Amino acid sequence: MTELEKMGAAAKAAERELACASGIIKDRALSAISSALIENSGVIIDANRLDFENAAAQGYTAALLDRLRLDEGRIKGMADSITEIIAANDPVGRVISGSVRPNGLKIEKVTVPLGVIAVIFEARPNVTADAASLCLKAGNAVILRGGKEAINSNRAITEIMRNAIKNEGLPADCIQLVGNTSRESANELMKLNEYVDVLIPRGGAGLIRAAVENSTVPVIKPGTGNCHVYVDRSADIDMAAKIVFNAKTSRPSVCNACESLLLHRDIAEMALIAIKARLDEKNVEIRGDEIACTLVEDCVPACEEDWGREYLDYTISIKVVNNINEAVEHIAKYGSGHSECIVTSDYQAAQLFMQSVDAAAVYVNASTRFTDGGEFGYGAEIGISTQKLHARGPLGLESLTSEKYLVFGSGQIR
Amino acid sequence: MTELEKMGAAAKAAERELACASGIIKDRALSAISSALIENSGVIIDANRLDFENAAAQGYTAALLDRLRLDEGRIKGMADSITEIIAANDPVGRVISGSVRPNGLKIEKVTVPLGVIAVIFEARPNVTADAASLCLKAGNAVILRGGKEAINSNRAITEIMRNAIKNEGLPADCIQLVGNTSRESANELMKLNEYVDVLIPRGGAGLIRAAVENSTVPVIKPGTGNCHVYVDRSADIDMAAKIVFNAKTSRPSVCNACESLLLHRDIAEMALIAIKARLDEKNVEIRGDEIACTLVEDCVPACEEDWGREYLDYTISIKVVNNINEAVEHIAKYGSGHSECIVTSDYQAAQLFMQSVDAAAVYVNASTRFTDGGEFGYGAEIGISTQKLHARGPLGLESLTSEKYLVFGSGQIR
């Protein structure tokens, strides 16, 4: 048995015990983790300093160093997130549906844990506590495989969590960390079908692509977002400007930020005056099609590539369309299926857009920035899925469960 | 563009039209397919004769020849299955959940089609009409890739279906058949992520394994069944004998048939007398552990391999256990997560078994043979899933849908 196979077998054994643990026991274990992280923040910070110094010595960028760094405040943040997870309802054991069949069989479909979840992530060490806590709440054992930059921090956090849950009577192996941070360990994890039920890659596009291409274990993947706002002929222009400004600039680096603006030609000129005025507040660069460039000063002509790009920055592409169908077609061609918005006052246009646009979330008259577990009322999230299988949209605790049929009989045969 | 990429692009385009089609239009198209199959049964039978003669000339087994053969009766069966699909509720557009958020955003989660589904199947040509109709009802375009043995039959059926739906105003490319039946075409389909949303392998263990190992497209896979019946100390012995007999012998070749019997030691001797009497009616071969072999005449000693086998035949393995926990452990080790049954009169034993056994369906006092779309009240099914992602248990029409969030705002920003 390889090291990872041993971890897989240990996770499976732990998971069977965890799957039968009551909500009270799981919440007590989470509470113990939360407290232990605060109590041992000195140990975590010492380990994190090692990671930080190694990374700094290797000339990592300021942005990456910032993501790597842990201090009292960030550890408090990790502990607080766990408190929120404790407050959430137990996602396990919920009766999804049920019926009594004509032969008297009583059939119930209930939620159960997925089993063993492998989470592959990159530099941010707070994912360690976050992912482990979400998995634990849903009754799953987790095998964590973080990035090499954060290995000392991840080790310290994992040890603290394992001790905490062991003290509460749960198997320590509900939470395990892969010590080997080579690409090989990630690849082996992606093929560990005998022990791992689901793989979640949490990181950049490269990691997610590698998981899709190589994993024989079923994958739940967070998606990228090339989100559009389409301003219809009938739109309230002030509302449109407010929504575009918010969707583009409130946090440009996230996947639910707007990357592209589509304007109905009849209102394009008027709308652009209002929208440009707001975007200028944040010096947003505009890349427009031919018509947009005649209407906007300082407009950079957009090339084909611009329509498909996720800028994640203060840049937006703008295209003028002849009608709503052209907008829908454009989104079908270039969108990533994340979040799409129409600003309109027209009932038929709203209905058509909602029906025709294929995305995890379709908005009428609201910012795309709302696609988020917290905003949707689900609490903590693992990411936002753009895949169509299993879970689409914000991945809450429910997405970490599977289902099982319970059939209550009295001797029925077929 | 390769041939398959062209088919993928055509399917995507067709699917966007189909996704917006009303239930009435889809049901009319299905009805047209059903009628056309009957009207053109001569054409289908002629094409099938070619396949049959080719296969016979190549020395295929009688079993395979039988699966390949179509006659008036079987074509009528195909048409009747479609009538059942028409009778089912439209799985698309169902509101799964909804809420109004504190900021006034109204959020609805609704079912939508998966998109483009590729179905890879083997010798049985009736799967062509069956899979296409299920996909169509759920608003999905389908790319069918059948086995080479049935290519002429599949071509004839597909052409009839395409014409039928075109006459009803739906794009013919909602249903396409891959003409190339080489292994390469299957492999290419498994990697056609740009156009194919979901892959369903319908066939033997080899095909399913190949799909899991090679597919970068997300897979919904029917599973194999190594189903157990555990007869608890408190069991009603007559009921146990009736259930074991039904689960083992009513149709041994299917995945929900019982393959292994576990007996509590306190009732093993008595139970075996009753059970053996029933199994003898069908000359079921018994492979037992040491104790079972002392209790049963003509018992073949079971080897380690027997515990994990799906016999799909009149053979059963029998093991005597010391208590319910040993039964649960045995099932966790050897079961395939399909259907597991306890026969008991003890409340705590029933609860423990249901909670601890991890399978798609867990039964108390009823035959495992009930794990079936029809028996569960779902109508037609694509198979029975033992995977934990997306859908587990009988795969009804609902499992051919994804979901989407509709967000109704009035200018909300974040």
Chai-1 contact restraints between the chains, C-beta under 6 A:
chainA,res_idxA,chainB,res_idxB,connection_type,confidence,min_distance_angstrom,max_distance_angstrom,comment,restraint_id
A,C20,B,Q355,contact,1.0,0.0,6.0,A-B,restraint_1
A,L105,B,A366,contact,1.0,0.0,6.0,A-B,restraint_2
A,L114,B,K388,contact,1.0,0.0,6.0,A-B,restraint_3
A,D197,B,K388,contact,1.0,0.0,6.0,A-B,restraint_4
A,V212,B,T216,contact,1.0,0.0,6.0,A-B,restraint_5
A,E213,B,T216,contact,1.0,0.0,6.0,A-B,restraint_6
A,T216,B,V212,contact,1.0,0.0,6.0,A-B,restraint_7
A,T216,B,E213,contact,1.0,0.0,6.0,A-B,restraint_8
A,P218,B,L389,contact,1.0,0.0,6.0,A-B,restraint_9
A,M239,B,G411,contact,1.0,0.0,6.0,A-B,restraint_10
A,K242,B,I413,contact,1.0,0.0,6.0,A-B,restraint_11
A,N246,B,I413,contact,1.0,0.0,6.0,A-B,restraint_12
A,M354,B,L406,contact,1.0,0.0,6.0,A-B,restraint_13
A,Q355,B,C20,contact,1.0,0.0,6.0,A-B,restraint_14
A,A361,B,Y405,contact,1.0,0.0,6.0,A-B,restraint_15
A,A361,B,V407,contact,1.0,0.0,6.0,A-B,restraint_16
A,V362,B,L406,contact,1.0,0.0,6.0,A-B,restraint_17
A,Y363,B,V407,contact,1.0,0.0,6.0,A-B,restraint_18
A,V364,B,F408,contact,1.0,0.0,6.0,A-B,restraint_19
A,N365,B,G409,contact,1.0,0.0,6.0,A-B,restraint_20
A,N365,B,S410,contact,1.0,0.0,6.0,A-B,restraint_21
A,N365,B,G411,contact,1.0,0.0,6.0,A-B,restraint_22
A,A366,B,L105,contact,1.0,0.0,6.0,A-B,restraint_23
A,A366,B,V407,contact,1.0,0.0,6.0,A-B,restraint_24
A,A366,B,G409,contact,1.0,0.0,6.0,A-B,restraint_25
A,A366,B,Q412,contact,1.0,0.0,6.0,A-B,restraint_26
A,S367,B,I413,contact,1.0,0.0,6.0,A-B,restraint_27
A,S367,B,R414,contact,1.0,0.0,6.0,A-B,restraint_28
A,R369,B,R414,contact,1.0,0.0,6.0,A-B,restraint_29
A,F370,B,R414,contact,1.0,0.0,6.0,A-B,restraint_30
A,K388,B,L114,contact,1.0,0.0,6.0,A-B,restraint_31
A,K388,B,D197,contact,1.0,0.0,6.0,A-B,restraint_32
A,K388,B,S402,contact,1.0,0.0,6.0,A-B,restraint_33
A,L389,B,P218,contact,1.0,0.0,6.0,A-B,restraint_34
A,L389,B,H390,contact,1.0,0.0,6.0,A-B,restraint_35
A,H390,B,L389,contact,1.0,0.0,6.0,A-B,restraint_36
A,H390,B,H390,contact,1.0,0.0,6.0,A-B,restraint_37
A,R392,B,S402,contact,1.0,0.0,6.0,A-B,restraint_38
A,R392,B,E403,contact,1.0,0.0,6.0,A-B,restraint_39
A,G393,B,Y405,contact,1.0,0.0,6.0,A-B,restraint_40
A,S402,B,K388,contact,1.0,0.0,6.0,A-B,restraint_41
A,S402,B,R392,contact,1.0,0.0,6.0,A-B,restraint_42
A,E403,B,R392,contact,1.0,0.0,6.0,A-B,restraint_43
A,Y405,B,A361,contact,1.0,0.0,6.0,A-B,restraint_44
A,Y405,B,G393,contact,1.0,0.0,6.0,A-B,restraint_45
A,L406,B,M354,contact,1.0,0.0,6.0,A-B,restraint_46
A,L406,B,V362,contact,1.0,0.0,6.0,A-B,restraint_47
A,V407,B,A361,contact,1.0,0.0,6.0,A-B,restraint_48
A,V407,B,Y363,contact,1.0,0.0,6.0,A-B,restraint_49
A,V407,B,A366,contact,1.0,0.0,6.0,A-B,restraint_50
A,F408,B,V364,contact,1.0,0.0,6.0,A-B,restraint_51
A,G409,B,N365,contact,1.0,0.0,6.0,A-B,restraint_52
A,G409,B,A366,contact,1.0,0.0,6.0,A-B,restraint_53
A,S410,B,N365,contact,1.0,0.0,6.0,A-B,restraint_54
A,G411,B,M239,contact,1.0,0.0,6.0,A-B,restraint_55
A,G411,B,N365,contact,1.0,0.0,6.0,A-B,restraint_56
A,Q412,B,A366,contact,1.0,0.0,6.0,A-B,restraint_57
A,I413,B,K242,contact,1.0,0.0,6.0,A-B,restraint_58
A,I413,B,N246,contact,1.0,0.0,6.0,A-B,restraint_59
A,I413,B,S367,contact,1.0,0.0,6.0,A-B,restraint_60
A,R414,B,S367,contact,1.0,0.0,6.0,A-B,restraint_61
A,R414,B,R369,contact,1.0,0.0,6.0,A-B,restraint_62
A,R414,B,F370,contact,1.0,0.0,6.0,A-B,restraint_63
